[in-house]
Amino acid sequence: MRLATLRLDGSTAAARIEGECAVLIEPYSSLSDLLRDPHWLRIATETAGQVVELGAVEYAPVVPHPTKVVCVGLNYANHIEEMGRELPRYPTLFAKFPEALIGAYDDIHIPPYADQQVDWEGELAVVIGKKARTVQAAAADEYIAGFAVANDVTMRDYQYRTPQWLQGKTFEGTCPLGPTLVTPDEFSLGAPLHTLVDGATVQSDSTGDLVFTPTRLIEYISHIVTLQAGDVILTGTPGGVGHPTGTHLSDGQILTTEITGLGTLRNTVCVAAPIPVG
């Protein structure tokens, strides 16, 4: 089953995707809201709400309001090697805030003071389906609501200002997530992941090459902090990022991220001053 959060008539709605149409899951305004209902799977499966054509709506971030986004660095062997590091004994974790999330086809907003070393990181995203605390890996599958595509767009100059990565990883409006949530019965690890810049492939790998699998990540993270329904784990990126070769994204370029079986993100890099808030 494929689920999404859609923008519709100035608001958002949770929906089940069926071909070129979406069935709204009323009264839930997003998948974040839906997943907090312990009966979300039955509700999503059985709903028979309003039907809208996908051509008439836009995709919001698939879960727009997670309580946390936990990211994993250095989780593909080839990326670890290209960054000059050794295989880790434990996952490298950092955080991203929900304000960073954008929809599958939204522009990536880069402020002009941070546009010098903008890098791509195509990733498999895991969405949590129910509260998880001190979960064992053998049982972790039952805590996965589904999978999506993400790109952990990174400001490398900010990232490497200090040994901590947060400041380069959570710029607002930079992390596409979607287009849909695909439930585990329709997706398996091993699917190809590709990242393209202006149509040229820069990353190509199998999601089966993760050093730490989604179940191992849920085990590890849930022993540190409680994962809530609708939370997101970004599982890391394979080799082929631009930074080691000095290649970076620039204004107007199109970043495409795709995982077979999950879908495609297509985002234009937009360098512009941020709109003041307040």
ZIUR-V665212 format. One record per residue. N is the residue number from 1. RES is the residue in one letter. OMEGA is omega in whole degrees, -180 to 180 (999 if undefined). NEAR is the number of other C-alpha atoms within 8 Angstrom. D_CENTER is the distance of its C-alpha to the mean C-alpha in whole Angstrom. Layout:
((N | RES | OMEGA | NEAR | D_CENTER) (N | RES | OMEGA | NEAR | D_CENTER))
This chain:
((1 | M | 178 | 9 | 18) (2 | R | -179 | 10 | 15) (3 | L | -178 | 14 | 14) (4 | A | 166 | 18 | 13) (5 | T | -175 | 18 | 14) (6 | L | 170 | 13 | 16) (7 | R | -174 | 12 | 18) (8 | L | 176 | 9 | 22) (9 | D | 176 | 5 | 25) (10 | G | 179 | 5 | 24) (11 | S | 176 | 7 | 21) (12 | T | -179 | 12 | 19) (13 | A | 171 | 16 | 19) (14 | A | -176 | 16 | 17) (15 | A | 170 | 15 | 18) (16 | R | -177 | 14 | 19) (17 | I | 178 | 12 | 18) (18 | E | -178 | 8 | 22) (19 | G | -179 | 5 | 22) (20 | E | -180 | 8 | 23) (21 | C | 176 | 10 | 23) (22 | A | 176 | 13 | 21) (23 | V | -177 | 14 | 23) (24 | L | 179 | 14 | 22) (25 | I | -175 | 14 | 22) (26 | E | 7 | 9 | 24) (27 | P | -172 | 5 | 25) (28 | Y | -175 | 10 | 21) (29 | S | 179 | 12 | 19) (30 | S | 174 | 16 | 16) (31 | L | 174 | 17 | 14) (32 | S | 179 | 12 | 14) (33 | D | -177 | 9 | 18) (34 | L | -175 | 11 | 18) (35 | L | 177 | 12 | 16) (36 | R | 174 | 11 | 19) (37 | D | -177 | 7 | 22) (38 | P | 180 | 6 | 23) (39 | H | -171 | 6 | 24) (40 | W | -176 | 10 | 20) (41 | L | 178 | 6 | 21) (42 | R | -179 | 7 | 24) (43 | I | -178 | 9 | 24) (44 | A | -178 | 11 | 21) (45 | T | -171 | 8 | 23) (46 | E | -175 | 6 | 26) (47 | T | 178 | 10 | 26) (48 | A | -176 | 7 | 28) (49 | G | -179 | 8 | 27) (50 | Q | 178 | 6 | 27) (51 | V | 178 | 8 | 26) (52 | V | 176 | 9 | 25) (53 | E | -178 | 9 | 24) (54 | L | 178 | 9 | 21) (55 | G | -178 | 6 | 23) (56 | A | -176 | 6 | 24) (57 | V | 175 | 9 | 20) (58 | E | 176 | 9 | 17) (59 | Y | 168 | 14 | 13) (60 | A | 170 | 16 | 12) (61 | P | -169 | 14 | 8) (62 | V | 168 | 17 | 8) (63 | V | -171 | 14 | 9) (64 | P | -174 | 12 | 11) (65 | H | 175 | 7 | 13) (66 | P | 174 | 12 | 11) (67 | T | 177 | 8 | 14) (68 | K | 171 | 11 | 12) (69 | V | -180 | 13 | 9) (70 | V | -176 | 11 | 10) (71 | C | -179 | 12 | 9) (72 | V | 176 | 13 | 12) (73 | G | 171 | 11 | 14) (74 | L | -176 | 12 | 16) (75 | N | 170 | 16 | 15) (76 | Y | -175 | 13 | 16) (77 | A | -176 | 13 | 20) (78 | N | 177 | 8 | 21) (79 | H | 177 | 14 | 18) (80 | I | -179 | 14 | 20) (81 | E | -177 | 9 | 23) (82 | E | 176 | 9 | 22) (83 | M | 174 | 7 | 22) (84 | G | -178 | 6 | 25) (85 | R | 178 | 7 | 24) (86 | E | 178 | 6 | 25) (87 | L | -175 | 6 | 23) (88 | P | 172 | 7 | 22) (89 | R | -178 | 4 | 24) (90 | Y | 179 | 4 | 21) (91 | P | 173 | 12 | 18) (92 | T | -173 | 9 | 17) (93 | L | 168 | 8 | 15) (94 | F | -174 | 10 | 14) (95 | A | 171 | 11 | 12) (96 | K | -180 | 12 | 11) (97 | F | -177 | 9 | 12) (98 | P | 180 | 11 | 11) (99 | E | 179 | 8 | 13) (100 | A | -171 | 12 | 10) (101 | L | 174 | 14 | 8) (102 | I | -179 | 14 | 9) (103 | G | -172 | 13 | 10) (104 | A | -177 | 15 | 10) (105 | Y | 179 | 10 | 13) (106 | D | 173 | 10 | 13) (107 | D | 172 | 9 | 15) (108 | I | -174 | 13 | 14) (109 | H | 180 | 12 | 16) (110 | I | 176 | 14 | 18) (111 | P | -174 | 10 | 21) (112 | P | 178 | 8 | 24) (113 | Y | -179 | 5 | 25) (114 | A | -171 | 11 | 21) (115 | D | -174 | 11 | 21) (116 | Q | -176 | 8 | 23) (117 | Q | -179 | 12 | 21) (118 | V | -173 | 13 | 17) (119 | D | 180 | 14 | 15) (120 | W | 175 | 13 | 13) (121 | E | 177 | 13 | 10) (122 | G | -173 | 17 | 9) (123 | E | 168 | 14 | 7) (124 | L | 178 | 14 | 7) (125 | A | 176 | 13 | 5) (126 | V | 179 | 14 | 8) (127 | V | -177 | 15 | 9) (128 | I | -176 | 16 | 12) (129 | G | 177 | 13 | 15) (130 | K | -175 | 14 | 18) (131 | K | -176 | 10 | 19) (132 | A | 178 | 11 | 19) (133 | R | -179 | 9 | 22) (134 | T | 180 | 10 | 23) (135 | V | 173 | 11 | 22) (136 | Q | -176 | 7 | 23) (137 | A | -178 | 10 | 21) (138 | A | -179 | 6 | 24) (139 | A | -170 | 9 | 23) (140 | A | 180 | 13 | 19) (141 | D | -176 | 8 | 18) (142 | E | 179 | 6 | 20) (143 | Y | -179 | 11 | 17) (144 | I | 175 | 13 | 14) (145 | A | -179 | 13 | 14) (146 | G | -174 | 12 | 11) (147 | F | 178 | 15 | 9) (148 | A | 178 | 17 | 6) (149 | V | 177 | 19 | 5) (150 | A | 169 | 15 | 3) (151 | N | -178 | 12 | 6) (152 | D | -180 | 12 | 7) (153 | V | -167 | 11 | 10) (154 | T | 172 | 12 | 13) (155 | M | -172 | 15 | 17) (156 | R | -180 | 11 | 19) (157 | D | 176 | 10 | 22) (158 | Y | -178 | 10 | 21) (159 | Q | -173 | 14 | 19) (160 | Y | 172 | 10 | 22) (161 | R | 180 | 6 | 24) (162 | T | 176 | 6 | 25) (163 | P | 179 | 5 | 24) (164 | Q | -170 | 7 | 21) (165 | W | -168 | 11 | 18) (166 | L | -172 | 10 | 16) (167 | Q | 178 | 9 | 18) (168 | G | -169 | 13 | 16) (169 | K | -171 | 13 | 13) (170 | T | 173 | 13 | 12) (171 | F | -177 | 11 | 14) (172 | E | 174 | 9 | 14) (173 | G | -175 | 11 | 13) (174 | T | -172 | 14 | 11) (175 | C | 177 | 13 | 7) (176 | P | -178 | 18 | 6) (177 | L | -180 | 17 | 4) (178 | G | -12 | 18 | 6) (179 | P | -179 | 17 | 9) (180 | T | 168 | 12 | 10) (181 | L | 180 | 15 | 10) (182 | V | -176 | 13 | 12) (183 | T | -172 | 11 | 15) (184 | P | 180 | 10 | 16) (185 | D | -178 | 6 | 19) (186 | E | -180 | 8 | 18) (187 | F | 177 | 10 | 15) (188 | S | 174 | 7 | 17) (189 | L | -177 | 7 | 16) (190 | G | 178 | 8 | 17) (191 | A | 179 | 11 | 16) (192 | P | 174 | 10 | 16) (193 | L | 178 | 15 | 13) (194 | H | 171 | 13 | 14) (195 | T | -179 | 14 | 13) (196 | L | 173 | 12 | 16) (197 | V | -175 | 11 | 18) (198 | D | 175 | 8 | 20) (199 | G | 180 | 7 | 21) (200 | A | -178 | 6 | 21) (201 | T | 178 | 9 | 19) (202 | V | 176 | 10 | 18) (203 | Q | 177 | 13 | 16) (204 | S | -177 | 12 | 17) (205 | D | 177 | 10 | 17) (206 | S | 176 | 10 | 17) (207 | T | 174 | 11 | 14) (208 | G | -178 | 7 | 17) (209 | D | 178 | 9 | 18) (210 | L | 174 | 11 | 16) (211 | V | 177 | 7 | 18) (212 | F | -177 | 8 | 17) (213 | T | 177 | 8 | 16) (214 | P | -179 | 8 | 13) (215 | T | 178 | 11 | 17) (216 | R | 178 | 10 | 18) (217 | L | 178 | 10 | 15) (218 | I | 177 | 12 | 16) (219 | E | -174 | 13 | 19) (220 | Y | -176 | 10 | 19) (221 | I | -176 | 10 | 17) (222 | S | 173 | 13 | 19) (223 | H | 178 | 10 | 22) (224 | I | -177 | 7 | 21) (225 | V | 178 | 7 | 19) (226 | T | 173 | 11 | 19) (227 | L | -179 | 13 | 16) (228 | Q | 175 | 11 | 16) (229 | A | -179 | 13 | 15) (230 | G | 175 | 16 | 12) (231 | D | -173 | 13 | 11) (232 | V | 170 | 12 | 7) (233 | I | 172 | 12 | 8) (234 | L | -163 | 13 | 6) (235 | T | 179 | 15 | 9) (236 | G | -175 | 15 | 10) (237 | T | 176 | 13 | 11) (238 | P | 177 | 16 | 14) (239 | G | 179 | 13 | 17) (240 | G | 175 | 8 | 18) (241 | V | -172 | 12 | 17) (242 | G | -168 | 10 | 19) (243 | H | -178 | 10 | 20) (244 | P | -180 | 8 | 23) (245 | T | -179 | 5 | 25) (246 | G | 179 | 6 | 25) (247 | T | -177 | 9 | 23) (248 | H | 179 | 11 | 20) (249 | L | 178 | 10 | 19) (250 | S | -176 | 9 | 21) (251 | D | 176 | 8 | 22) (252 | G | 179 | 8 | 22) (253 | Q | -179 | 10 | 20) (254 | I | 180 | 11 | 17) (255 | L | -180 | 14 | 14) (256 | T | -180 | 13 | 13) (257 | T | -177 | 15 | 10) (258 | E | 172 | 13 | 11) (259 | I | -178 | 13 | 11) (260 | T | -179 | 8 | 15) (261 | G | -180 | 7 | 15) (262 | L | 179 | 14 | 11) (263 | G | -172 | 12 | 12) (264 | T | 169 | 12 | 11) (265 | L | 177 | 16 | 10) (266 | R | -171 | 11 | 13) (267 | N | 178 | 13 | 13) (268 | T | 177 | 13 | 16) (269 | V | -177 | 15 | 17) (270 | C | 178 | 10 | 19) (271 | V | -178 | 12 | 21) (272 | A | 179 | 8 | 23) (273 | A | 179 | 7 | 24) (274 | P | 178 | 6 | 22) (275 | I | 179 | 4 | 24) (276 | P | 178 | 4 | 26) (277 | V | 177 | 3 | 25) (278 | G | 999 | 2 | 28))
